[in-house]
Amino acid sequence: MNSLNWEEELDAWTNKYEPMDNHIDTNAGDKFETYGEELEYVRKIHETEPNRVWTLIEGDSGNLWIVNGYHFVNRLNYFITAKAYENSEYVEIPYYIFDELDLEVLQEEDADEQGNTWYVFNHNQNEVFRNQWFNTEEEAQDYLEQVELEMSEATA
């Protein structure tokens, strides 16, 4: 079992293989689209250096994975890395895992018409997203603690 969480695994993959920035759409970061000029570029790299092409896919549970190779099924984007993977290697890296409890409290930057600052509580669990709005950060933190307690009791 891997001792890294999914974010650390993604960082390790990034450090090892060095995904290249998208030079066609400079706003896309290191991802390449699955159509048009970007896809043509990915195909061109795949023809000459296939072990530098990776596919971002959506798994059955909705989680996002980076897998080595050029794939069509469930593809969302492609990556091209500076360093190639080994031919015999199968690599599957979590890109974003939705089934972990993801909780955060965010302070809204803008106040409403009455000058109230609102706090929003966002979390996802098993792909069910829920937003709760609170008048104070304290109310949001109380709610967060209640949800964490319910989640720990449900998994016990």
MARDOSE-307741 format. One record per residue (C-alpha): residue in three letters; x, y, z; chain; residue number from 1. Coordinates in nm, 4 decimals, always signed. Example, Ala and Ser with C-alpha at 12.3 -4.5 7.8 and 13.67 -1.06 7.14 Angstrom:
% MARDOSE-307741
@residuo:ala | x:+1.2300 | y:-0.4500 | z:+0.7800 | cadena:A | num:1 .
@residuo:ser | x:+1.3670 | y:-0.1060 | z:+0.7140 | cadena:A | num:2 .
% end
This chain:
% MARDOSE-307741
@residuo:met | x:+0.0000 | y:+0.0000 | z:+0.0000 | cadena:A | num:1 .
@residuo:asn | x:+0.1305 | y:+0.3424 | z:-0.0902 | cadena:A | num:2 .
@residuo:ser | x:+0.2027 | y:+0.5668 | z:+0.2067 | cadena:A | num:3 .
@residuo:leu | x:+0.1600 | y:+0.8862 | z:+0.0044 | cadena:A | num:4 .
@residuo:asn | x:-0.1727 | y:+1.0634 | z:-0.0248 | cadena:A | num:5 .
@residuo:trp | x:-0.2974 | y:+1.1303 | z:-0.3763 | cadena:A | num:6 .
@residuo:glu | x:-0.1619 | y:+1.4861 | z:-0.3825 | cadena:A | num:7 .
@residuo:glu | x:+0.1858 | y:+1.3659 | z:-0.2856 | cadena:A | num:8 .
@residuo:glu | x:+0.1681 | y:+1.0961 | z:-0.5540 | cadena:A | num:9 .
@residuo:leu | x:+0.0799 | y:+1.3618 | z:-0.8110 | cadena:A | num:10 .
@residuo:asp | x:+0.3701 | y:+1.5799 | z:-0.6951 | cadena:A | num:11 .
@residuo:ala | x:+0.6088 | y:+1.2831 | z:-0.7161 | cadena:A | num:12 .
@residuo:trp | x:+0.4890 | y:+1.2073 | z:-1.0722 | cadena:A | num:13 .
@residuo:thr | x:+0.5328 | y:+1.5730 | z:-1.1677 | cadena:A | num:14 .
@residuo:asn | x:+0.8869 | y:+1.5798 | z:-1.0284 | cadena:A | num:15 .
@residuo:lys | x:+0.9847 | y:+1.2498 | z:-1.1922 | cadena:A | num:16 .
@residuo:tyr | x:+0.8387 | y:+1.2947 | z:-1.5416 | cadena:A | num:17 .
@residuo:glu | x:+0.8205 | y:+1.6769 | z:-1.5717 | cadena:A | num:18 .
@residuo:pro | x:+0.4993 | y:+1.7518 | z:-1.7651 | cadena:A | num:19 .
@residuo:met | x:+0.5559 | y:+2.0221 | z:-2.0239 | cadena:A | num:20 .
@residuo:asp | x:+0.3521 | y:+2.3382 | z:-2.0490 | cadena:A | num:21 .
@residuo:asn | x:+0.1025 | y:+2.3652 | z:-2.3315 | cadena:A | num:22 .
@residuo:his | x:+0.2680 | y:+2.6027 | z:-2.5798 | cadena:A | num:23 .
@residuo:ile | x:-0.0434 | y:+2.6168 | z:-2.8016 | cadena:A | num:24 .
@residuo:asp | x:-0.2844 | y:+2.7396 | z:-2.5343 | cadena:A | num:25 .
@residuo:thr | x:-0.0714 | y:+2.9142 | z:-2.2740 | cadena:A | num:26 .
@residuo:asn | x:-0.3705 | y:+2.9321 | z:-2.0365 | cadena:A | num:27 .
@residuo:ala | x:-0.3999 | y:+2.5502 | z:-2.0223 | cadena:A | num:28 .
@residuo:gly | x:-0.1011 | y:+2.4899 | z:-1.7978 | cadena:A | num:29 .
@residuo:asp | x:+0.0404 | y:+2.1440 | z:-1.8664 | cadena:A | num:30 .
@residuo:lys | x:-0.2749 | y:+1.9891 | z:-2.0157 | cadena:A | num:31 .
@residuo:phe | x:-0.3485 | y:+1.9403 | z:-2.3868 | cadena:A | num:32 .
@residuo:glu | x:-0.6996 | y:+1.9164 | z:-2.5301 | cadena:A | num:33 .
@residuo:thr | x:-0.8483 | y:+1.6107 | z:-2.7011 | cadena:A | num:34 .
@residuo:tyr | x:-0.9321 | y:+1.7934 | z:-3.0239 | cadena:A | num:35 .
@residuo:gly | x:-0.7979 | y:+2.0400 | z:-3.2771 | cadena:A | num:36 .
@residuo:glu | x:-0.4423 | y:+2.1672 | z:-3.2995 | cadena:A | num:37 .
@residuo:glu | x:-0.3562 | y:+2.0435 | z:-2.9509 | cadena:A | num:38 .
@residuo:leu | x:-0.4644 | y:+1.6871 | z:-3.0317 | cadena:A | num:39 .
@residuo:glu | x:-0.2634 | y:+1.6979 | z:-3.3558 | cadena:A | num:40 .
@residuo:tyr | x:+0.0429 | y:+1.7988 | z:-3.1542 | cadena:A | num:41 .
@residuo:val | x:-0.0147 | y:+1.5149 | z:-2.9041 | cadena:A | num:42 .
@residuo:arg | x:-0.0503 | y:+1.2661 | z:-3.1923 | cadena:A | num:43 .
@residuo:lys | x:+0.2706 | y:+1.3937 | z:-3.3506 | cadena:A | num:44 .
@residuo:ile | x:+0.4614 | y:+1.3386 | z:-3.0253 | cadena:A | num:45 .
@residuo:his | x:+0.2955 | y:+0.9968 | z:-2.9841 | cadena:A | num:46 .
@residuo:glu | x:+0.4172 | y:+0.8896 | z:-3.3294 | cadena:A | num:47 .
@residuo:thr | x:+0.7813 | y:+0.9688 | z:-3.2527 | cadena:A | num:48 .
@residuo:glu | x:+0.8071 | y:+0.9418 | z:-2.8727 | cadena:A | num:49 .
@residuo:pro | x:+0.5025 | y:+0.7504 | z:-2.7442 | cadena:A | num:50 .
@residuo:asn | x:+0.6439 | y:+0.7081 | z:-2.3927 | cadena:A | num:51 .
@residuo:arg | x:+0.6151 | y:+1.0809 | z:-2.3295 | cadena:A | num:52 .
@residuo:val | x:+0.2354 | y:+1.0888 | z:-2.3770 | cadena:A | num:53 .
@residuo:trp | x:-0.0038 | y:+1.0462 | z:-2.0834 | cadena:A | num:54 .
@residuo:thr | x:-0.3833 | y:+1.0594 | z:-2.0645 | cadena:A | num:55 .
@residuo:leu | x:-0.5994 | y:+1.2164 | z:-1.7955 | cadena:A | num:56 .
@residuo:ile | x:-0.9019 | y:+0.9894 | z:-1.7587 | cadena:A | num:57 .
@residuo:glu | x:-1.2142 | y:+0.9783 | z:-1.5468 | cadena:A | num:58 .
@residuo:gly | x:-1.2512 | y:+0.6494 | z:-1.3616 | cadena:A | num:59 .
@residuo:asp | x:-1.5771 | y:+0.4672 | z:-1.2908 | cadena:A | num:60 .
@residuo:ser | x:-1.6146 | y:+0.6384 | z:-0.9527 | cadena:A | num:61 .
@residuo:gly | x:-1.5597 | y:+0.9835 | z:-1.1024 | cadena:A | num:62 .
@residuo:asn | x:-1.2034 | y:+1.0073 | z:-0.9745 | cadena:A | num:63 .
@residuo:leu | x:-0.9454 | y:+1.1486 | z:-1.2144 | cadena:A | num:64 .
@residuo:trp | x:-0.6324 | y:+0.9513 | z:-1.3034 | cadena:A | num:65 .
@residuo:ile | x:-0.3226 | y:+1.0076 | z:-1.5135 | cadena:A | num:66 .
@residuo:val | x:-0.2263 | y:+0.6907 | z:-1.7000 | cadena:A | num:67 .
@residuo:asn | x:+0.0705 | y:+0.6395 | z:-1.9255 | cadena:A | num:68 .
@residuo:gly | x:-0.0026 | y:+0.6138 | z:-2.2933 | cadena:A | num:69 .
@residuo:tyr | x:-0.2420 | y:+0.7535 | z:-2.5486 | cadena:A | num:70 .
@residuo:his | x:-0.5989 | y:+0.6503 | z:-2.4624 | cadena:A | num:71 .
@residuo:phe | x:-0.9449 | y:+0.7327 | z:-2.6000 | cadena:A | num:72 .
@residuo:val | x:-1.1907 | y:+0.5932 | z:-2.3460 | cadena:A | num:73 .
@residuo:asn | x:-1.2874 | y:+0.8360 | z:-2.0686 | cadena:A | num:74 .
@residuo:arg | x:-1.0153 | y:+1.0790 | z:-2.1737 | cadena:A | num:75 .
@residuo:leu | x:-1.0293 | y:+1.4358 | z:-2.0521 | cadena:A | num:76 .
@residuo:asn | x:-0.6881 | y:+1.5737 | z:-2.1473 | cadena:A | num:77 .
@residuo:tyr | x:-0.3379 | y:+1.4695 | z:-2.2425 | cadena:A | num:78 .
@residuo:phe | x:+0.0006 | y:+1.5432 | z:-2.0896 | cadena:A | num:79 .
@residuo:ile | x:+0.3382 | y:+1.5394 | z:-2.2594 | cadena:A | num:80 .
@residuo:thr | x:+0.6350 | y:+1.4904 | z:-2.0313 | cadena:A | num:81 .
@residuo:ala | x:+1.0004 | y:+1.5807 | z:-2.0716 | cadena:A | num:82 .
@residuo:lys | x:+1.0997 | y:+1.2386 | z:-1.9395 | cadena:A | num:83 .
@residuo:ala | x:+0.9670 | y:+0.9159 | z:-2.0875 | cadena:A | num:84 .
@residuo:tyr | x:+0.8340 | y:+0.6195 | z:-1.8931 | cadena:A | num:85 .
@residuo:glu | x:+0.9761 | y:+0.2683 | z:-1.9412 | cadena:A | num:86 .
@residuo:asn | x:+0.8073 | y:+0.0437 | z:-2.2001 | cadena:A | num:87 .
@residuo:ser | x:+0.7231 | y:-0.2262 | z:-1.9455 | cadena:A | num:88 .
@residuo:glu | x:+0.5930 | y:+0.0235 | z:-1.6924 | cadena:A | num:89 .
@residuo:tyr | x:+0.2218 | y:+0.0762 | z:-1.6208 | cadena:A | num:90 .
@residuo:val | x:+0.1685 | y:+0.3995 | z:-1.4324 | cadena:A | num:91 .
@residuo:glu | x:-0.1593 | y:+0.5162 | z:-1.2818 | cadena:A | num:92 .
@residuo:ile | x:-0.1412 | y:+0.8368 | z:-1.0799 | cadena:A | num:93 .
@residuo:pro | x:-0.4353 | y:+0.9913 | z:-0.8965 | cadena:A | num:94 .
@residuo:tyr | x:-0.5000 | y:+1.3392 | z:-1.0324 | cadena:A | num:95 .
@residuo:tyr | x:-0.7999 | y:+1.4177 | z:-0.8131 | cadena:A | num:96 .
@residuo:ile | x:-0.9786 | y:+1.1790 | z:-0.5779 | cadena:A | num:97 .
@residuo:phe | x:-1.3377 | y:+1.2714 | z:-0.4953 | cadena:A | num:98 .
@residuo:asp | x:-1.4162 | y:+0.9925 | z:-0.2521 | cadena:A | num:99 .
@residuo:glu | x:-1.1975 | y:+1.1342 | z:+0.0228 | cadena:A | num:100 .
@residuo:leu | x:-1.3623 | y:+1.3796 | z:+0.2569 | cadena:A | num:101 .
@residuo:asp | x:-1.2609 | y:+1.7204 | z:+0.1256 | cadena:A | num:102 .
@residuo:leu | x:-1.3588 | y:+1.9959 | z:+0.3636 | cadena:A | num:103 .
@residuo:glu | x:-1.2764 | y:+2.3604 | z:+0.3687 | cadena:A | num:104 .
@residuo:val | x:-1.4182 | y:+2.6833 | z:+0.4927 | cadena:A | num:105 .
@residuo:leu | x:-1.3785 | y:+2.9818 | z:+0.2674 | cadena:A | num:106 .
@residuo:gln | x:-1.4361 | y:+3.3435 | z:+0.3515 | cadena:A | num:107 .
@residuo:glu | x:-1.6151 | y:+3.5269 | z:+0.0777 | cadena:A | num:108 .
@residuo:glu | x:-1.4300 | y:+3.8366 | z:-0.0361 | cadena:A | num:109 .
@residuo:asp | x:-1.7332 | y:+4.0493 | z:-0.1094 | cadena:A | num:110 .
@residuo:ala | x:-1.9910 | y:+4.1534 | z:+0.1439 | cadena:A | num:111 .
@residuo:asp | x:-2.3595 | y:+4.1542 | z:+0.0519 | cadena:A | num:112 .
@residuo:glu | x:-2.5719 | y:+4.4707 | z:+0.0183 | cadena:A | num:113 .
@residuo:gln | x:-2.6167 | y:+4.4923 | z:+0.3972 | cadena:A | num:114 .
@residuo:gly | x:-2.2400 | y:+4.4708 | z:+0.4566 | cadena:A | num:115 .
@residuo:asn | x:-2.2501 | y:+4.1125 | z:+0.5851 | cadena:A | num:116 .
@residuo:thr | x:-1.9559 | y:+3.8895 | z:+0.5097 | cadena:A | num:117 .
@residuo:trp | x:-2.0634 | y:+3.5328 | z:+0.4402 | cadena:A | num:118 .
@residuo:tyr | x:-1.8698 | y:+3.2132 | z:+0.4904 | cadena:A | num:119 .
@residuo:val | x:-1.9241 | y:+2.9157 | z:+0.2643 | cadena:A | num:120 .
@residuo:phe | x:-1.8590 | y:+2.5576 | z:+0.3592 | cadena:A | num:121 .
@residuo:asn | x:-1.7747 | y:+2.3332 | z:+0.0656 | cadena:A | num:122 .
@residuo:his | x:-1.7220 | y:+1.9635 | z:+0.0847 | cadena:A | num:123 .
@residuo:asn | x:-1.7600 | y:+1.6607 | z:-0.1306 | cadena:A | num:124 .
@residuo:gln | x:-1.8012 | y:+1.3060 | z:-0.0187 | cadena:A | num:125 .
@residuo:asn | x:-1.8713 | y:+1.0220 | z:-0.2570 | cadena:A | num:126 .
@residuo:glu | x:-1.9264 | y:+1.2725 | z:-0.5370 | cadena:A | num:127 .
@residuo:val | x:-2.2089 | y:+1.4507 | z:-0.3556 | cadena:A | num:128 .
@residuo:phe | x:-2.1326 | y:+1.8192 | z:-0.3287 | cadena:A | num:129 .
@residuo:arg | x:-2.2966 | y:+2.0419 | z:-0.0746 | cadena:A | num:130 .
@residuo:asn | x:-2.2619 | y:+2.4103 | z:+0.0046 | cadena:A | num:131 .
@residuo:gln | x:-2.3721 | y:+2.5631 | z:+0.3312 | cadena:A | num:132 .
@residuo:trp | x:-2.3622 | y:+2.9362 | z:+0.3945 | cadena:A | num:133 .
@residuo:phe | x:-2.2958 | y:+3.0867 | z:+0.7361 | cadena:A | num:134 .
@residuo:asn | x:-2.2900 | y:+3.4350 | z:+0.8839 | cadena:A | num:135 .
@residuo:thr | x:-1.9714 | y:+3.3761 | z:+1.0838 | cadena:A | num:136 .
@residuo:glu | x:-1.6622 | y:+3.1664 | z:+1.0507 | cadena:A | num:137 .
@residuo:glu | x:-1.7407 | y:+3.0215 | z:+1.3944 | cadena:A | num:138 .
@residuo:glu | x:-2.0763 | y:+2.8866 | z:+1.2664 | cadena:A | num:139 .
@residuo:ala | x:-1.8982 | y:+2.7335 | z:+0.9684 | cadena:A | num:140 .
@residuo:gln | x:-1.6344 | y:+2.5726 | z:+1.1916 | cadena:A | num:141 .
@residuo:asp | x:-1.9063 | y:+2.4305 | z:+1.4183 | cadena:A | num:142 .
@residuo:tyr | x:-2.0776 | y:+2.2781 | z:+1.1158 | cadena:A | num:143 .
@residuo:leu | x:-1.7471 | y:+2.1382 | z:+0.9923 | cadena:A | num:144 .
@residuo:glu | x:-1.6867 | y:+1.9685 | z:+1.3281 | cadena:A | num:145 .
@residuo:gln | x:-2.0390 | y:+1.8197 | z:+1.3219 | cadena:A | num:146 .
@residuo:val | x:-1.9889 | y:+1.6772 | z:+0.9712 | cadena:A | num:147 .
@residuo:glu | x:-1.6501 | y:+1.5326 | z:+1.0642 | cadena:A | num:148 .
@residuo:leu | x:-1.8065 | y:+1.3689 | z:+1.3718 | cadena:A | num:149 .
@residuo:glu | x:-2.0903 | y:+1.2203 | z:+1.1626 | cadena:A | num:150 .
@residuo:met | x:-1.8399 | y:+1.0915 | z:+0.9051 | cadena:A | num:151 .
@residuo:ser | x:-1.6198 | y:+0.9288 | z:+1.1689 | cadena:A | num:152 .
@residuo:glu | x:-1.9240 | y:+0.7630 | z:+1.3313 | cadena:A | num:153 .
@residuo:ala | x:-2.0435 | y:+0.6377 | z:+0.9921 | cadena:A | num:154 .
@residuo:thr | x:-1.7089 | y:+0.4739 | z:+0.9175 | cadena:A | num:155 .
@residuo:ala | x:-1.6615 | y:+0.3252 | z:+1.2666 | cadena:A | num:156 .
% end
